[in-house]
Amino acid sequence: MSERCAPAGRADIPSVTSVTRAAYPRATEGELRRAPELHPEMERLIVETRERVRRGLPPRDRLVSFGLAAGFLAASTAFLAMAHTTRHPGVLTVVLYTALYGLLSRVSFESGIGYAIPVQLVLVPMLFVLPLPWVPLCVAAGYLLRDPRHLPQMTLPRASLRLVSSWHALGPAVVLAVAAGAGGGVPHWSAWPVYTGALAAQFALDSGVSWIREEGLGAPHAPLRTQGFSYAVDAGLAPIGLLVAFAAVRHPALVLVVLPLVGLLALLARGREQRIDAALELGHAYRGTALLLGDVVEADDAYTGAHSRDVVSLTLDVAARLGLSARERRNAEFVALLHDVGKIRIPAAIINKPGPLDPDERAVIETHTIEGEAMLTRVGGLLGEIGHVVRSCHERWDGTGYPDRLTGKAIPLVARIVCCTDAFSAMTTTRPYREARSTVEALAELRRCAGTHFDPDVVEAVADVVR
């Protein structure tokens, strides 16, 4: 395959620390390199969710929320009408538990498309202190009144979302009412199967409502690990809530013993939010650095810049076709964008030579992958991690590539993908010394070189994508 055109040389490349210094003004370079990193899929979900919150609900999404909110009110009212209770707590008890629920709902651990909220600490005691038919409506009232200062600005769409978030309380209340009668009974450990069923009903109802919202609102779907985090928090706090219920059944005000734990959880939640913000800022800085390097390449050679963007797009499609993980796809994006970045250290006379290169010139240009690795290692962080892959993007399946003569699967998969997509894009792009080939001709050339120059599996994935 012919080497493609490349840009003139550049003397230096900015470190990622200079890009992130505004976000971390007091951090040392070592601290910046140790900054937190989010899983790419989690980062995508958080960014999309924050953007949806910022934009607010469009009309179609409001209808879904209104429907779910109306369904909650109808179901809770029906449960209230059909069930009977022997519990008659005082007004102050009802107000205390409702207000405490609202307070705990303000402590949130961000996770993907939702939040883990430690409300089990008060929800479980509510199920044994308040009349079971009242619990879902008290939970809804707690959500609505969680921030009294903003009540005058409460909009109908926002109120409907808080009612939708109250569905989870209906499940355990109904299970306990069916299992123990309307009175609910005094909590005791021998009834653990019932309590486990109540917790399962809470998770099932919450998952069902979340699925309806995601389908109706077109929201991003949360992966199992994201949902699992929220449910793990609930499952972990439920036994503590049950211990509080043991004491609160006889002395309802003892539920206030959870306040020190709530304060600690609030501090942890704030720390988690700050780490997520820092990870998002750092991720944006790395992406910005990669784009900056790409712009440097493009500024020297318009062909190189446009070609790199084509390689990025095709590489991501092929990576998805081959089933690469979200983290591997993110790395593939950076590698495709920066696989030839080392050419900015190659003399312009060699890069822009219109004719074939002599052996000495060929030897010089083949150092660009080593230069690229060195530059990215200096940048560090996520880009430093892909430096060794950039180094291998011109290796060949049969071991005749450069710079390390790697063979077969010893070549990183992302490098094998970029090697193939780079060649396909080069062949289908007009060069100064030849016209572009057609897609059919380019695929035929890739297949001819499969097993020698290219990974045969990658070639077929490219063919599947471009077809």
C-alpha positions in Angstrom: 0.0 0.0 0.0 1.2 3.5 -0.8 1.9 5.9 2.1 -0.5 8.7 2.3 0.3 12.4 2.3 1.0 14.0 5.7 1.6 17.5 7.1 4.7 19.5 7.6 6.6 19.2 10.9 5.7 20.8 14.2 8.2 21.5 17.0 6.1 20.8 20.0 2.7 19.6 21.3 0.9 21.0 24.4 0.6 18.7 27.4 -2.8 17.7 28.7 -1.9 19.5 31.9 -2.1 22.8 30.1 -5.5 22.0 28.7 -6.9 21.0 32.1 -5.2 23.6 34.2 -8.3 25.9 34.1 -10.4 23.0 35.5 -7.8 22.1 38.2 -5.9 25.3 39.0 -4.2 24.0 42.1 -3.5 20.4 41.0 0.0 19.2 40.3 0.8 17.3 37.1 0.9 14.0 39.0 -2.6 14.7 40.5 -3.9 15.5 37.0 -2.6 12.2 35.7 -4.3 10.4 38.6 -7.6 12.2 38.2 -10.7 9.9 38.2 -11.9 8.2 35.0 -15.5 7.3 34.2 -16.5 4.2 32.2 -17.3 5.6 28.7 -20.8 4.2 28.8 -21.5 5.7 32.2 -20.0 9.0 31.0 -22.4 8.9 28.0 -25.4 8.3 30.1 -24.6 11.0 32.6 -23.9 13.6 29.9 -27.1 12.7 28.1 -29.2 12.7 31.3 -27.8 16.1 32.4 -28.5 17.5 29.0 -32.1 16.3 29.1 -32.6 17.8 32.6 -31.1 21.1 31.3 -33.4 21.2 28.3 -36.6 20.2 30.2 -39.4 17.9 28.9 -40.7 18.5 25.4 -44.5 18.1 24.9 -44.4 14.4 24.0 -42.4 13.5 27.0 -44.7 15.5 29.3 -47.6 13.3 28.1 -45.8 10.2 29.2 -45.0 11.7 32.6 -48.5 12.9 33.1 -49.8 9.4 32.3 -47.6 7.7 34.8 -48.3 10.3 37.4 -52.0 9.9 36.9 -51.6 6.1 37.1 -49.8 6.5 40.4 -52.5 8.6 41.9 -55.2 6.2 40.7 -53.5 3.2 42.0 -52.7 4.8 45.4 -56.2 6.1 45.7 -57.6 2.6 44.9 -55.3 1.0 47.5 -56.4 3.6 50.1 -60.1 2.9 49.4 -59.8 -0.9 49.4 -57.5 -1.3 52.4 -58.4 -0.8 56.0 -56.1 -0.1 58.9 -56.0 -0.2 62.7 -53.1 2.3 62.9 -53.9 5.8 63.9 -50.8 7.8 64.2 -50.9 11.4 65.3 -50.6 14.3 62.8 -47.1 15.2 64.0 -45.9 11.6 63.3 -47.3 11.7 59.7 -45.7 15.2 59.2 -42.4 14.0 60.7 -42.1 10.9 58.4 -43.2 12.8 55.3 -40.7 15.7 56.0 -37.9 13.2 56.7 -38.6 11.3 53.5 -38.4 14.6 51.6 -35.1 15.4 53.3 -33.5 12.1 52.5 -34.7 12.4 48.8 -32.4 15.3 48.5 -29.3 13.1 49.1 -28.6 11.6 45.8 -25.8 9.5 44.3 -25.7 10.1 40.5 -25.5 6.9 38.5 -26.1 6.8 34.8 -29.7 7.9 33.9 -30.8 8.1 37.5 -29.9 8.5 41.1 -29.4 6.3 44.1 -31.3 7.9 47.0 -31.0 6.5 50.6 -34.7 6.7 51.3 -34.9 3.1 52.6 -33.8 4.5 56.0 -37.2 6.2 56.4 -39.3 4.2 53.9 -39.0 0.9 55.9 -40.0 2.5 59.2 -42.9 4.2 57.4 -44.3 0.8 56.4 -44.6 -0.2 60.1 -45.5 3.1 61.7 -47.9 4.7 59.3 -51.1 3.1 57.9 -49.9 1.1 54.9 -52.5 2.7 52.5 -51.1 6.1 53.5 -47.4 5.3 52.7 -47.4 5.8 48.9 -49.2 9.2 49.2 -46.9 10.3 52.1 -43.9 9.4 49.9 -45.3 11.5 47.1 -45.9 14.4 49.5 -42.3 14.1 50.7 -41.0 14.3 47.1 -43.3 17.3 46.3 -42.2 19.1 49.5 -38.6 18.2 49.4 -37.5 21.8 48.8 -40.2 24.2 50.3 -38.3 27.3 49.0 -38.9 26.3 45.4 -42.6 25.4 45.8 -43.8 28.7 44.3 -41.8 27.8 41.1 -43.1 24.2 41.0 -44.4 23.5 37.5 -46.9 20.8 36.6 -44.3 18.8 34.6 -41.9 18.8 37.5 -44.6 17.8 39.9 -45.6 14.9 37.6 -42.0 13.6 37.6 -41.9 13.5 41.4 -45.2 11.6 41.4 -43.7 9.2 38.9 -40.7 8.7 41.2 -43.1 7.6 44.0 -44.3 4.4 42.3 -41.7 2.3 44.1 -43.4 2.8 47.5 -46.6 1.2 46.3 -45.1 -2.3 45.8 -43.9 -3.0 49.4 -47.0 -1.4 50.9 -49.2 -3.8 49.0 -47.1 -6.8 49.7 -47.1 -6.1 53.4 -50.8 -5.4 53.4 -51.6 -8.7 51.7 -49.1 -10.8 53.8 -49.8 -9.4 57.2 -53.3 -7.8 57.0 -54.1 -4.2 56.8 -52.6 -3.6 60.2 -49.2 -4.6 59.0 -48.1 -6.0 62.4 -45.0 -5.5 64.4 -41.7 -6.2 62.6 -39.8 -9.3 63.5 -36.9 -11.2 61.9 -38.9 -14.4 61.4 -40.9 -12.6 58.7 -37.8 -12.0 56.5 -39.3 -13.8 53.5 -42.2 -11.3 53.5 -39.7 -8.4 53.8 -37.6 -9.8 51.0 -40.7 -10.1 48.8 -41.6 -6.5 49.7 -38.2 -5.3 48.6 -38.4 -7.3 45.4 -41.8 -5.7 44.7 -40.3 -2.3 45.1 -37.5 -3.1 42.7 -39.9 -4.7 40.2 -42.3 -1.8 40.2 -39.5 0.8 40.0 -37.9 -1.1 37.1 -41.2 -1.4 35.2 -41.9 2.3 35.5 -38.3 3.2 34.5 -38.6 1.0 31.4 -41.9 2.7 30.5 -40.4 6.1 30.9 -37.3 5.2 28.9 -39.4 3.8 26.1 -41.9 6.7 26.1 -39.4 9.5 26.5 -36.8 8.1 24.2 -34.4 8.4 27.1 -31.0 6.5 27.1 -31.4 3.0 28.6 -29.4 2.3 31.8 -27.1 -0.8 31.6 -27.6 -3.4 34.3 -24.5 -2.2 36.2 -26.1 1.2 36.5 -29.4 -0.1 37.8 -27.5 -2.5 40.1 -25.8 0.4 41.8 -29.1 2.0 42.8 -30.6 -1.3 43.9 -27.5 -2.3 45.9 -27.8 1.0 47.8 -31.5 0.2 48.6 -30.8 -3.4 49.5 -27.9 -2.4 51.8 -29.9 0.2 53.6 -33.1 -1.8 54.0 -31.9 -3.9 57.0 -30.8 -0.7 58.7 -34.3 0.7 58.1 -35.8 -2.4 59.5 -33.7 -2.0 62.7 -35.0 1.5 63.0 -38.5 0.2 62.5 -38.1 -2.1 65.5 -37.7 0.9 67.8 -39.9 3.3 65.9 -43.0 1.1 66.1 -43.2 2.0 69.8 -41.6 5.3 69.7 -42.1 6.9 66.3 -39.8 9.8 67.0 -36.8 7.5 67.2 -36.7 7.5 63.5 -34.6 10.7 63.9 -31.6 8.5 64.9 -30.9 8.1 61.1 -30.0 11.8 60.8 -26.3 11.4 61.6 -26.1 8.7 59.0 -28.0 10.9 56.5 -25.4 13.7 57.1 -22.6 11.3 56.4 -24.3 10.0 53.2 -24.8 13.6 52.1 -21.1 14.3 52.4 -20.3 11.1 50.4 -22.9 12.0 47.8 -21.3 15.5 47.4 -17.9 13.9 47.1 -19.1 11.5 44.4 -20.7 14.4 42.5 -17.5 16.3 42.6 -15.5 13.3 41.3 -18.0 12.8 38.5 -17.7 16.4 37.5 -13.9 16.2 37.6 -13.9 13.0 35.5 -16.2 14.6 32.9 -14.1 17.7 32.8 -10.9 15.6 32.4 -12.6 13.4 29.7 -13.5 16.6 27.8 -10.0 17.8 28.2 -8.5 14.6 26.7 -11.0 14.7 23.8 -10.2 18.4 23.3 -6.4 17.6 23.3 -7.0 14.9 20.7 -9.1 17.3 18.5 -6.4 19.9 19.0 -3.7 17.5 17.7 -6.1 16.6 14.8 -6.5 20.3 14.0 -2.7 20.7 13.9 -2.5 17.9 11.4 -5.4 19.4 9.4 -3.9 22.8 9.4 -0.8 21.6 7.5 -2.7 19.3 5.1 -6.4 19.6 4.3 -6.3 16.1 2.8 -4.9 14.6 6.0 -7.5 16.2 8.2 -10.5 15.1 6.1 -9.0 11.6 5.7 -8.5 11.3 9.4 -12.2 12.2 10.0 -13.3 9.5 7.5 -11.1 6.9 9.2 -12.6 7.8 12.6 -16.1 7.3 11.4 -15.4 4.0 9.6 -13.3 2.7 12.5 -16.1 3.3 15.0 -18.6 1.4 12.8 -16.2 -1.5 12.4 -15.4 -1.6 16.1 -19.1 -1.8 16.9 -19.5 -4.5 14.2 -16.8 -6.5 15.9 -18.4 -6.1 19.3 -15.8 -4.0 21.0 -16.7 -2.6 24.4 -17.5 1.0 25.1 -14.0 1.6 26.4 -12.3 -0.1 23.4 -14.5 2.0 21.0 -13.5 5.2 22.8 -9.8 4.2 22.5 -10.4 3.3 18.8 -11.8 6.8 18.2 -8.7 8.4 19.6 -6.3 6.0 17.7 -8.1 6.6 14.4 -7.9 10.4 15.0 -4.2 10.3 16.0 -2.7 7.3 14.2 -0.6 9.6 12.0 0.0 12.4 14.4 3.7 11.5 14.5 4.0 12.8 10.9 4.0 16.3 12.2 7.6 15.6 13.3 8.7 14.4 9.9 10.4 17.0 7.6 7.9 18.6 5.2 10.1 17.8 2.2 9.6 14.1 2.7 5.9 14.4 3.7 5.0 16.4 0.6 7.3 14.8 -1.9 5.1 14.1 -5.0 7.0 11.1 -6.2 8.1 7.8 -4.6 10.4 7.9 -1.6 13.9 6.6 -1.7 15.1 4.1 0.9 16.5 6.7 3.3 13.3 8.8 3.1 11.2 5.7 3.6 13.2 4.9 6.8 12.6 8.4 8.1 8.9 8.3 7.5 8.5 4.9 9.1 9.6 6.5 12.4 6.4 8.5 12.6 4.6 5.8 14.6 7.4 5.9 17.2 7.2 9.7 17.2 3.4 9.5 17.6 3.8 7.1 20.6 6.3 9.4 22.2 4.1 12.5 21.8 1.1 10.8 23.2 3.0 9.3 26.1 4.1 12.8 27.0 0.5 14.0 26.9 -0.3 11.1 29.3 -3.6 10.0 30.7 -6.1 8.4 28.3 -4.0 9.5 25.3 -0.8 8.0 26.8 -2.6 4.7 27.1 -3.2 4.5 23.4 0.3 5.4 22.4 1.4 1.8 22.0 -1.6 1.2 19.7 -0.7 4.2 17.6 2.8 2.7 17.3 1.3 -0.5 15.8 -1.1 1.0 13.3 1.3 0.2 10.4 2.1 -3.4 11.4 1.0 -6.1 9.0 -0.7 -9.4 9.6 2.2 -11.3 8.1 4.9 -9.5 10.1 6.3 -7.3 7.3 5.0 -4.0 8.7 6.8 -1.5 11.0 8.2 -0.6 13.4 8.3 -3.8 15.4 7.4 -6.5 12.8 4.5 -7.8 14.9 2.4 -10.6 13.4 -1.2 -11.7 13.6 -3.0 -11.2 16.9 0.1 -9.9 18.5 -0.9 -6.6 16.9 -3.5 -4.8 19.0 -7.0 -5.3 17.6 -7.7 -1.6 17.4 -4.4 -1.1 15.5 -5.5 -3.9 13.0 -8.8 -2.1 12.6 -7.3 1.3 12.0 -4.7 -0.2 9.6 -7.5 -1.5 7.4 -9.9 1.5 7.6 -6.9 3.8 6.9 -6.1 1.9 3.8 -9.7 1.8 2.6 -10.1 5.5 3.1 -6.8 6.2 1.4 -7.8 4.1 -1.6 -11.3 5.8 -2.0 -9.9 9.3 -1.6 -8.4 11.3 -4.5 -4.7 11.8 -4.0 -2.4 14.3 -5.7 -0.9 11.5 -7.9 -4.0 9.4 -8.6 -7.8 9.3 -8.7 -9.9 7.7 -6.0 -10.8 4.0 -6.5 -14.4 2.9 -6.3 -15.7 1.1 -3.2 -15.9 -2.2 -5.0 -12.3 -1.9 -6.2 -11.1 -0.9 -2.7 -12.8 -3.9 -1.1 -11.4 -6.2 -3.7 -7.9 -4.9 -2.9 -8.5 -5.3 0.9 -9.6 -8.9 0.3 -6.6 -9.6 -1.9 -4.3 -8.5 0.9 -6.3 -10.2 3.7 -4.0 -12.7 5.5 -0.9 -10.8 4.5 -1.4 -7.1 5.1 -4.7 -7.1 6.9 -6.5 -9.2 9.5 -9.1 -11.2 7.4 -11.8 -10.8 10.1 -11.3 -7.0 10.1 -11.5 -6.9 6.3 -14.9 -8.7 6.3 -16.1 -6.4 9.0 -15.1 -3.4 6.8 -16.9 -4.9 3.9 -20.1 -5.5 5.9 -20.0 -1.9 7.1 -19.4 -0.2 3.8 -22.0 -2.3 2.0 
